Amino acid sequence: MPDTQSRANGERVLADLNALRAIGAYKTGVHKPTFSEPHKLSLDWLVRKLPDAGLSATLDGIGNVFGTSAKAGPKLLAGSHLESQNYAGWLDGPLGVVYALEAARVLNADASLKGAVEVVAWCDEEGHFGSFLGSRSYVGQVTEAEVDAARDRTNGRPMRDALAEMGLAGRARVAVEKGRHVGYLEAHIEQGDTLESGKLAVGVVTSIVGIWQYRINFTGEQNHAGTTRMAARKDAGVALAKFCVAIDERFPAACGPRTVWTTGRITLDPGAPSIIPGGAEMLFQIRDDNPAIIARLEELLRTMADEVNAKGPCSVTVEKIRTGAPAMMDAGFQDAIEAASKAVAGGRSLRMPSGAGHDAQMLATVMPAAMLFVPSIGGISHHWTENTADADIVTGADVFVDACRRILSG
């Protein structure tokens, strides 16, 4: 059993989470988009808290907050993000930051433990201005040109303007320091119902799926909806609808056991009730942790497009607009989380992949990385009703702190 001095302070964890929940509160969740006033206030809150964990705070030029330690010994980086989706949940992001802060408070003050937990809050994991801009910047994947081009997806505000309003214009972006950290650990709500339905306390993440996204455009012939005979129509909207149905009919024979696919947005041109659409666009996404399966499904998608073009009456193009390689989580770190679960949570854990993207997949490109999940009530996330039972939050904090201790102990 772990030393009781290495256990998390559950009341303190819940108080921290509720303090962050009060910033930008919306119904039972939060509205805290990147570089909004509530997001800025949340970053300020963390900067004030870091000294309590023996950490020095730095806010870098892309909005990442780092808490660094001068304590001798190995360093473990831990954290998540503090912004939210629009009008969404209170735990997606802050849970991981608060767990990291709590682990630093408990372990950095322990003179018997060599090393320290360092804390990070990554900026814009939720993608208001781009894809994982904070963590990608840290691992060297964001150019100045990308920052120049970035715009808020909701209101079009340039990222450079937002950074200036945050007082970050011209400030350097922190980059990974090779050899400083033994690895990265992140906690998150599951965002699904596997743990809750199985009455489990902890998910030990084995991999984070890759996300591939496509823009599929159909071209037909715009015409009058009242005077054009059905047999003569080239309706791009109908062609798109049939394609969606065909995907659901044909993908199951080629997919993997956990593959998912989604048509997230459909746009008709011109989109008027009395006009046959001459154009139609769908944004389509495939997720899996096996690149070979994704390649097989992409080939099938293009074969289906070729069939539409050969048959008519409309034509279709498939453009890949995003490729996200899956990330495998470190086996030793997984063992540490599972051992911590056995020590403080009765072993109620499950090894499982993550179907959502997380900053940990970016960190996994430069250091060992792992993730811990706690249950989500009803599997709901990215919505203001997102929640986790207090008891599950406290248990997860205990497991996280103990896992950090085990990793630092080697």
C-alpha positions, 0 to 999 in steps of 0.5 A, spaced: 500 500 500 502 507 498 504 511 504 498 515 506 502 521 505 502 520 498 494 520 497 491 526 494 487 531 498 480 529 495 477 536 498 482 540 495 481 537 488 474 538 488 475 545 491 479 546 485 475 543 480 469 547 482 473 554 483 475 553 475 467 551 474 465 558 477 469 561 471 465 562 465 460 558 468 454 556 463 448 552 466 452 546 469 458 546 465 462 552 462 463 556 456 471 558 456 473 558 449 481 559 447 483 566 449 476 568 452 476 572 458 474 566 462 480 562 459 485 568 461 482 568 468 483 560 468 490 561 466 491 566 471 488 562 477 493 556 475 499 561 475 497 563 482 496 556 484 503 553 482 507 556 487 503 552 492 506 546 489 513 548 489 513 550 482 515 556 478 510 559 473 511 561 466 506 563 461 509 562 454 508 565 447 502 561 445 498 561 451 501 554 455 502 555 462 508 551 465 510 550 472 517 548 473 521 545 479 528 546 482 528 539 486 533 535 484 532 528 481 527 526 475 521 530 472 515 528 470 510 532 466 503 532 467 497 536 465 491 537 460 488 544 458 483 549 461 479 552 455 473 548 453 468 547 447 463 552 446 457 551 452 460 545 454 463 541 460 466 543 466 471 537 467 474 536 460 481 539 461 481 542 468 480 535 471 487 533 468 490 540 470 488 539 477 490 532 478 497 534 476 497 540 480 495 535 486 500 530 484 505 536 485 503 538 491 503 532 494 509 529 491 514 535 490 514 536 498 516 529 499 523 529 501 523 522 501 522 522 493 527 524 488 524 528 483 518 532 482 512 533 478 512 539 473 505 541 471 502 544 464 496 547 461 496 546 454 493 551 450 487 550 445 487 543 445 479 544 443 481 547 437 478 554 437 484 556 433 487 550 430 489 543 432 492 542 438 496 548 437 499 548 445 502 541 445 504 541 438 508 548 439 511 544 444 514 539 440 516 543 434 510 542 430 507 549 429 510 554 425 510 562 425 506 562 419 501 557 422 500 562 428 499 568 423 494 564 419 490 561 425 483 564 426 478 563 431 473 558 428 467 562 431 468 569 430 474 569 425 479 573 430 486 572 428 490 568 433 495 574 433 490 579 435 488 574 441 495 573 443 496 581 443 490 582 447 493 576 452 499 580 453 503 575 449 505 578 443 512 577 441 513 572 447 517 566 446 514 559 445 517 554 450 520 548 446 521 541 449 528 540 453 530 534 451 532 529 457 528 533 462 522 529 463 522 522 464 515 522 460 508 525 460 502 523 464 495 526 463 488 524 466 481 525 463 474 523 463 473 517 459 467 521 454 464 514 454 460 509 458 465 503 458 467 505 465 461 507 468 457 501 465 462 496 468 462 499 475 470 501 474 474 506 477 480 507 472 481 506 464 488 505 463 489 508 456 493 503 451 492 508 445 489 514 442 486 513 435 488 517 429 483 521 426 483 522 418 478 527 415 475 528 408 471 533 404 467 530 399 464 534 394 458 532 389 457 536 383 450 536 379 446 541 376 442 546 379 435 547 376 428 549 378 425 545 383 418 545 380 419 544 372 425 539 372 422 532 371 425 527 376 428 523 371 432 529 368 435 531 375 442 531 377 441 532 384 447 533 388 444 532 395 440 526 393 447 523 390 450 525 397 445 522 401 445 515 397 453 515 398 452 516 406 447 510 406 452 506 402 458 508 407 454 505 412 452 499 408 459 497 406 464 500 411 462 494 416 465 489 412 472 492 412 473 496 418 476 494 425 472 492 432 473 499 434 473 503 428 468 509 427 466 514 422 462 520 422 459 525 417 459 531 421 457 536 416 452 537 410 452 543 406 447 544 399 449 549 394 445 553 394 441 550 399 434 553 397 427 549 398 425 551 391 432 549 387 435 543 386 442 543 389 447 543 384 453 542 389 453 538 395 459 537 400 460 533 406 465 533 411 467 525 413 471 523 419 474 516 420 477 514 427 481 508 429 488 506 432 490 502 426 493 505 420 492 499 416 485 499 417 484 506 415 488 505 409 483 500 407 477 504 408 480 510 405 481 505 399 474 503 399 471 510 400 475 512 393 472 506 390 465 508 391 467 515 389 469 512 382 463 508 382 459 514 382 463 517 377 462 512 372 454 511 373 452 518 374 448 522 374 453 526 378 460 527 379 464 526 386 471 528 389 474 526 395 479 530 398 483 528 404 484 534 409 487 531 415 491 526 417 492 524 424 497 518 426 495 514 432 499 514 438 501 508 442 501 509 450 508 507 454 507 500 456 511 501 463 507 507 464 500 503 463 503 498 468 504 504 473 497 506 473 494 499 473 499 498 479 496 504 482 489 502 481 490 495 485 493 499 491 488 505 492 482 503 487 481 495 488 484 494 482 477 496 478 481 498 472 481 496 464 486 497 459 482 501 453 484 505 447 481 512 447 477 514 441 478 521 442 484 525 441 488 528 446 495 532 447 498 526 450 498 523 443 503 530 441 507 528 447 508 521 445 512 523 439 518 526 443 517 522 450 514 516 453 506 518 455 500 515 458 493 517 460 488 515 465 481 515 464 475 516 470 468 515 469 463 519 465 456 519 467 452 517 462 458 517 457 456 525 456 462 530 454 462 536 450 456 538 453 454 542 459 451 536 462 458 533 462 459 530 469 463 525 474 461 523 481 465 526 486 467 519 489 470 517 482 474 524 481 477 523 488 479 516 487 482 518 480 486 523 483 488 518 488 490 513 483 494 519 479 498 521 485 500 514 486 502 513 479 506 519 479 510 516 485 511 510 482 513 513 475 518 517 479 521 512 483 523 508 477 
